Amino acid sequence: MAYQYLGLDLHDTADKAQKYFKVNYGAKSFQCEQPIADDLALRPTWQAKLHDGYDLIVNVQSQPFSQTLHEFVNKCVQASRPVVLWVAVLRRTADTTFNQELRTARQMGAGVIDFPPNGDPHVFHLPVAFSLFALNRCDKKTVPTQFRQAITSAEETFLNGAPGQGCQSVCQELEDLSRRALLSLHSRGCFLNNWNPGNGAAFFNTGDWGPMLQGCENRIDVNSIRRVCPDFNQDLIVRARGFRDWRNSVSHKPKTLKDLVKRDARLRTMFEATRDLLIDWANATKPLKLK
């Protein structure tokens, strides 16, 4: 390949990068040092198409990050572009500058991989599609300690290339907590007229989540519950019911680029809302001391 802008010392790295992403990611339709869009100044070493609909951008350079990439990332995130950015570097001895830029690349959602003169490449970290990168992380200080790991893991899963799985994970945590909390409240007599579903504990533990929530919504004794959990209210159940139906829809593969952008925006909204509801449930039911 005759590179026009890339330094001679990085030509071999660029060749290896193209082969790596073609073989390992099935990338296709490679273009070399071509403009991406009128509003983006970057002419990446490689741009290609991935089978999941995202645009693959691979920039070969001597360091893990640069000011040019910083501007590129900001514009892509602001526009929610379905772009995945990798920085490919020639293997070298790391120094303070290299490590600092490596951290910056991770913070900005860019994946970094290095290629040695001989041997296998090393992936420092994976990229995040910029159409997903705008996810708002929560303040972990607002989360009860026992739920911090689950929420952090769900956020990392979402941002590390599996947004549907991240959504499923946080919703499963919400379902599990709501089941255990409502069973505990039922055992404390916090339902109207001593309501007792026919199959007892199984109703809360293994019954369909939607009907379980609906049954509890209509029969909870708010005054009794608030004597145990002052911050609990019926709205928590109503909101949980609103999140029970979308879980299967997040796994559907978008058919067009427009659908992909819409799905990613919807996934961000779903994840943030469900995660925040999980935090509300966790804080409201803290007096139950659930394990």
Secondary structure, DSSP 8 states (H G I E B T S, - for coil): ---SSS-GGGHHHHHHHHHHHHHHH--EEEEES---BTTB----SEEEE-TTS-EEEEEE-SSS--HHHHHHHHHHHHTT--EEEEEEEE-----HHHHHHHHHHHHTT-EEEEE-SSS--EEEE----TTTTT-----GGGS-HHHHHHHHHHHHHHHTT-HHHHHHHHHHHHHHHHHHHHHHHHHTT-BGGG---TTTHHHHHTS-HHHHHHHHHHHB-HHHHHHH-TT--HHHHHHHHHTSSSGGGGGS--SSHHHHHHHHHHHHHHHHHHHHHHHHHHHHTGGG---
